[in-house]
Amino acid sequence: MPRLSIDVTPEQHAQLKSSAALRGQSIKDFVLDRALVAGTATAERSDEEALAALKALLAPRLTQAEAGNFRESAAAETIAEAKRRKSVRSVTSRHSLRRICSISGPTHGADVVGSPG
């Protein structure tokens, strides 16, 4: 059977878990129900409905561009900035985890939750 794996933040995982639990579903069933229903709805749209949805999605961006509110950086610069921001978030998350662990006490040997001893 094919397998699908996605990376989510701890906050996203918690939100998925609680939403699924409120509906009495596993996370897998919750995500599949939502994704497949959304995919079916999209597939059943007429061309006019799809075009209207696309226009609604792009309207705020077009308004900003027409007002001259846009970036003039190259795609490579935008990608590099996105990677930098992701890296900063990752470092911040690791720092927060270390801080939580240091507040919680030692994380070795018998002091680790779930370890023998």
C-alpha positions as a printed NumPy array, in Angstrom:
array([[  0.   ,   0.   ,   0.   ],
       [  1.426,   3.442,  -0.876],
       [  2.414,   5.638,   2.038],
       [  2.233,   9.422,   2.368],
       [  4.291,  11.433,   4.824],
       [  4.139,  15.189,   5.431],
       [  6.038,  17.447,   7.788],
       [  3.888,  19.544,  10.113],
       [  4.728,  21.802,  13.008],
       [  3.882,  20.628,  16.525],
       [  1.081,  23.212,  16.566],
       [ -0.373,  21.901,  13.297],
       [ -0.17 ,  18.322,  14.59 ],
       [ -1.967,  19.281,  17.799],
       [ -4.676,  21.063,  15.824],
       [ -5.163,  18.075,  13.5  ],
       [ -5.238,  15.705,  16.458],
       [ -7.833,  17.716,  18.385],
       [-10.004,  18.31 ,  15.298],
       [ -9.961,  14.599,  14.508],
       [-10.727,  13.676,  18.121],
       [-13.694,  16.054,  18.225],
       [-15.139,  14.163,  15.251],
       [-14.274,  10.741,  16.681],
       [-11.782,  10.071,  13.884],
       [ -8.137,   9.189,  13.589],
       [ -5.882,  11.88 ,  12.15 ],
       [ -5.548,   9.767,   8.991],
       [ -9.32 ,   9.489,   8.507],
       [ -9.843,  13.175,   9.305],
       [ -7.208,  14.339,   6.794],
       [ -8.365,  11.937,   4.077],
       [-12.011,  12.939,   4.522],
       [-11.139,  16.624,   4.299],
       [ -8.701,  16.259,   1.394],
       [-10.812,  13.927,  -0.702],
       [-14.023,  15.899,  -0.182],
       [-12.216,  19.113,  -1.114],
       [-10.703,  17.392,  -4.147],
       [-14.114,  16.108,  -5.247],
       [-15.656,  19.554,  -4.879],
       [-12.875,  21.03 ,  -7.001],
       [-13.246,  18.357,  -9.665],
       [-16.977,  19.018,  -9.907],
       [-16.577,  22.764, -10.505],
       [-17.486,  24.19 , -13.85 ],
       [-14.887,  26.204, -15.729],
       [-16.716,  29.402, -14.78 ],
       [-16.713,  28.494, -11.082],
       [-13.018,  27.596, -11.21 ],
       [-12.194,  30.892, -12.925],
       [-14.241,  32.839, -10.353],
       [-12.417,  31.04 ,  -7.506],
       [ -9.047,  31.84 ,  -9.105],
       [ -9.983,  35.502,  -9.536],
       [-11.071,  35.683,  -5.888],
       [ -7.776,  34.132,  -4.807],
       [ -5.69 ,  36.519,  -6.893],
       [ -7.736,  39.708,  -6.332],
       [ -5.815,  40.913,  -3.24 ],
       [ -2.473,  40.321,  -4.959],
       [ -3.576,  42.123,  -8.107],
       [ -4.805,  45.072,  -6.058],
       [ -1.439,  45.3  ,  -4.282],
       [  0.467,  45.069,  -7.562],
       [ -1.693,  47.73 ,  -9.219],
       [ -1.031,  50.014,  -6.246],
       [  2.706,  49.5  ,  -6.772],
       [  3.041,  47.457,  -3.603],
       [  5.258,  44.597,  -4.753],
       [  8.792,  43.315,  -4.441],
       [ 11.325,  43.759,  -7.195],
       [ 13.664,  40.989,  -6.087],
       [ 14.686,  38.113,  -8.283],
       [ 13.211,  34.674,  -7.704],
       [ 16.55 ,  33.426,  -6.356],
       [ 16.559,  36.189,  -3.73 ],
       [ 13.001,  35.348,  -2.68 ],
       [ 13.853,  31.651,  -2.387],
       [ 16.995,  32.445,  -0.374],
       [ 14.972,  34.662,   1.987],
       [ 12.335,  31.951,   2.446],
       [ 15.067,  29.417,   3.284],
       [ 16.632,  31.881,   5.743],
       [ 13.281,  32.434,   7.47 ],
       [ 12.695,  28.685,   7.657],
       [ 16.158,  28.222,   9.136],
       [ 15.515,  30.921,  11.748],
       [ 12.21 ,  29.267,  12.711],
       [ 13.967,  25.903,  12.967],
       [ 16.726,  27.303,  15.192],
       [ 14.124,  29.099,  17.331],
       [ 12.132,  25.858,  17.694],
       [ 15.242,  23.912,  18.714],
       [ 16.151,  26.67 ,  21.195],
       [ 12.643,  26.547,  22.685],
       [ 12.831,  22.753,  22.967],
       [ 16.219,  22.948,  24.716],
       [ 14.83 ,  25.586,  27.072],
       [ 11.809,  23.426,  27.904],
       [ 14.057,  20.409,  28.484],
       [ 16.395,  22.407,  30.739],
       [ 13.42 ,  23.641,  32.764],
       [ 12.062,  20.093,  33.014],
       [ 15.358,  18.756,  34.359],
       [ 17.98 ,  16.32 ,  33.091],
       [ 17.242,  14.375,  29.934],
       [ 19.445,  11.34 ,  30.332],
       [ 19.343,   7.896,  31.879],
       [ 16.473,   7.086,  34.232],
       [ 15.314,  10.722,  34.261],
       [ 13.895,  10.478,  30.739],
       [ 10.17 ,   9.816,  30.698],
       [  9.491,   6.311,  29.457],
       [ 13.024,   5.004,  29.951],
       [ 13.615,   1.956,  32.13 ],
       [ 14.491,   2.538,  35.701]])
